[in-house]
């Protein structure tokens, strides 16, 4: 009866240690030192706790747009390029049609301004989207790092419960053998 009680108590202790990993608290350093460095080596248990290296997602959407100053520079550059390309294409159209009235030039300038404003607005929307995507990627990286950390903690507690289980089994078997040898010794001597 006593041996069953001791075995049950040892199992409950190792189960409690195993479940402790789900609370997110790391294994204390002294316990790590004693059980992982010394007792695990006595029982030839490998320390298989390794941080899983996931491929880190870096900012794939970094297009050189890091600040509002860069956005302004980029939009000004693209606006000038769009305006010059539109003026060139409109002047070619005017030359080919041999039309050079002031109203058409004014209409072309208004059209150029309209197109340029559209390009600027689209670039601002794209830069805002890029910033949002980068923010979400950063948040995802933090979540992945936290998941890795909690997974490592759980595996440490699991490894500790395995080592403690081996330790209790060794003590239980050793104690049982000592008691058995004492019974045999006293039975023979009496």
C-alpha positions in Angstrom: 0.0 0.0 0.0 2.8 2.4 0.9 4.6 1.7 -2.4 1.5 2.5 -4.4 1.0 5.8 -2.5 4.6 6.8 -3.1 4.4 5.9 -6.8 1.2 7.9 -7.2 2.7 10.9 -5.4 5.7 10.8 -7.7 3.5 10.7 -10.8 1.4 13.6 -9.6 4.5 15.7 -8.9 5.9 15.0 -12.4 2.5 15.8 -14.0 2.3 19.0 -12.0 5.7 20.0 -13.4 4.6 19.1 -16.9 1.5 21.3 -16.6 3.4 24.2 -15.2 4.7 25.0 -18.6 1.3 26.1 -19.8 1.4 29.1 -17.4 4.1 30.8 -19.3 6.7 31.1 -16.5 10.2 30.0 -17.4 12.0 27.3 -15.4 14.1 28.9 -12.6 17.8 29.1 -13.3 18.8 27.0 -10.3 16.4 24.2 -11.2 17.8 24.3 -14.8 21.3 24.0 -13.5 20.6 21.1 -11.1 18.3 19.1 -13.4 19.4 19.9 -16.9 23.1 20.0 -16.3 23.7 17.4 -13.6 20.8 15.0 -13.1 20.1 14.7 -16.9 23.7 13.7 -17.5 23.5 11.0 -14.8 20.5 9.5 -16.5 21.9 10.0 -20.0 19.0 12.2 -21.1 19.7 14.6 -24.0 18.7 18.2 -23.7 16.6 18.6 -26.8 15.4 22.1 -26.0 16.3 24.3 -29.0 14.7 27.5 -30.1 13.1 26.8 -33.4 14.4 29.2 -36.0 11.5 30.4 -38.1 12.2 32.4 -41.2 11.9 36.0 -40.1 9.8 38.1 -42.4 11.5 41.4 -43.0 9.9 44.3 -44.6 9.3 43.1 -48.1 7.3 46.2 -48.9 10.1 48.6 -48.2 10.2 50.6 -51.4 12.3 53.4 -50.1 9.3 55.1 -48.6 10.2 55.6 -45.0 9.2 59.1 -44.1 6.9 61.8 -45.3 9.9 63.7 -46.8 10.7 60.7 -49.0 7.0 60.4 -50.0 7.0 64.1 -51.0 10.2 63.7 -53.0 8.9 60.6 -54.7 5.5 62.2 -55.6 7.3 65.3 -56.8 9.6 63.3 -59.0 6.8 61.1 -60.4 4.6 64.2 -60.9 7.3 66.0 -62.9 7.9 62.9 -65.0 4.2 62.4 -65.6 3.7 66.1 -66.5 6.7 66.1 -68.9 5.5 62.9 -70.6 2.0 64.2 -70.9 3.2 67.6 -72.3 5.4 65.8 -74.8 2.6 63.5 -75.9 0.1 66.4 -76.1 2.5 68.6 -78.1 3.0 65.7 -80.5 -0.8 65.4 -80.9 -1.1 69.1 -81.5 1.7 69.1 -84.1 0.3 66.1 -85.8 -3.2 67.7 -86.0 -1.7 71.1 -86.8 -3.9 72.6 -84.1 -2.4 75.2 -81.8 -5.2 77.1 -80.3 -5.0 78.6 -76.8 -8.1 76.8 -75.6 -6.7 73.4 -76.4 -3.4 74.2 -74.6 -5.4 75.3 -71.5 -7.5 72.1 -71.7 -4.3 70.0 -71.9 -2.9 71.8 -68.9 -6.1 71.2 -66.9 -6.0 67.5 -68.1 -2.3 67.3 -67.0 -3.1 68.7 -63.6 -6.0 66.3 -63.2 -3.8 63.3 -64.1 -1.0 64.5 -61.9 -3.3 64.9 -58.9 -4.6 61.4 -59.5 -1.1 60.0 -59.6 -0.2 61.9 -56.4 -3.3 60.6 -54.7 -2.6 57.0 -55.8 1.0 57.3 -54.6 -0.2 58.5 -51.2 -2.7 55.6 -51.0 0.0 53.1 -52.0 2.5 54.5 -49.4 -0.2 54.4 -46.7 -0.9 50.7 -47.7 2.8 50.0 -47.6 3.0 51.5 -44.1 0.0 49.4 -43.0 1.5 46.2 -44.4 4.8 46.9 -42.7 3.0 47.5 -39.4 1.1 44.2 -39.7 4.4 42.4 -40.6 6.0 43.8 -37.5 3.1 42.7 -35.3 3.2 39.2 -36.9 6.9 39.0 -36.2 6.3 39.9 -32.5 3.5 37.3 -32.3 5.8 34.7 -33.8 8.6 35.5 -31.3 6.2 35.3 -28.4 4.9 32.0 -29.7 8.4 30.7 -30.0 9.2 31.9 -26.5 6.1 30.2 -24.9 6.8 27.0 -26.9 10.4 27.0 -25.6 9.1 27.4 -22.0 6.6 24.6 -22.5 9.3 22.3 -23.9 11.6 23.2 -20.9 8.9 22.2 -18.4 8.2 19.1 -20.3 11.8 18.1 -20.4 12.1 18.9 -16.6 9.1 16.7 -15.9 10.7 13.8 -17.9 14.0 14.2 -15.9 12.1 14.4 -12.6 10.1 11.3 -13.6 13.3 9.4 -14.3 14.8 10.6 -11.0 11.7 9.4 -9.0 11.7 6.1 -10.9 15.4 5.6 -10.0 14.7 6.5 -6.3 11.6 4.3 -6.2 13.4 1.3 -7.7 16.5 1.9 -5.6 14.3 2.1 -2.4 12.4 -1.0 -3.4 15.6 -3.0 -4.0 17.1 -1.8 -0.7 13.9 -2.8 1.2 13.9 -6.2 -0.6 17.5 -6.8 0.2 16.9 -5.9 3.9 14.0 -8.3 4.1 16.1 -11.1 2.5 19.0 -10.4 4.9 16.8 -10.3 8.0 14.8 -13.4 6.8 18.1 -15.4 6.3 19.6 -14.3 9.6 16.6 -15.0 11.7 
